[in-house]
Amino acid sequence: MRKLVYYVAVTLDGRIAGPGGEYDFFPLGDERQAAAYSAWTSAAYPETVPTAHRAALGLDDAPNRNFDTVVMGLGAYRPGYDAGFTSPYAHLRQYVVSSTLAPDVDPAVTVVPGGPLGLVRALKREEGTGLDIWLCGGGRLAGALLPEIDELVIKNYPVVAGAGIPAFDGPFDPTVFAAAERTAFPNGVTLTRLTRR
């Protein structure tokens, strides 16, 4: 069965964005450190680079390594949409869970007005793809989908936000994951892959 993987950037205090959805405060290090970090993450997770930025990183024809499908909430979809990118991950099947977004926002995007658990369970049962499902965000959607999250890939940045959107926003539900691998970068970012126990 396919896995649902929450691949996300997080501050030291567990925020995926600031109170207004901002994420430009995540430190990347100096130019050399930022380039090395970007090259590593782009090679390991090329499908997580938005379509509009793939050419600049030499990923035009890069095959998907981990995911063939992305599920995101409106908060994760909105920045690209507001910038004119209605199909932010054209190289993936795209699902946006939102009760307010128009269903015809883009032919390549499926808007799901509710029932994210049912959507993810159906996607996980699909056969033949060999690739997993990327939960792109946000916090409320991750909280709702916690029972179905099989793996976490947390890019932990050395910054405290103080307030903002939590990585998980849902009911109290302690769920244990085990660290499977950890990579530290010179810019202070630590990437940890965790699997559900």
Summary of the structure (lengths in Angstrom):
residues: 197
radius of gyration: 16.1
end to end distance: 16.4
largest distance: 43.5
contacts: 578
relative contact order: 0.25
helix: 27%
strand: 29%
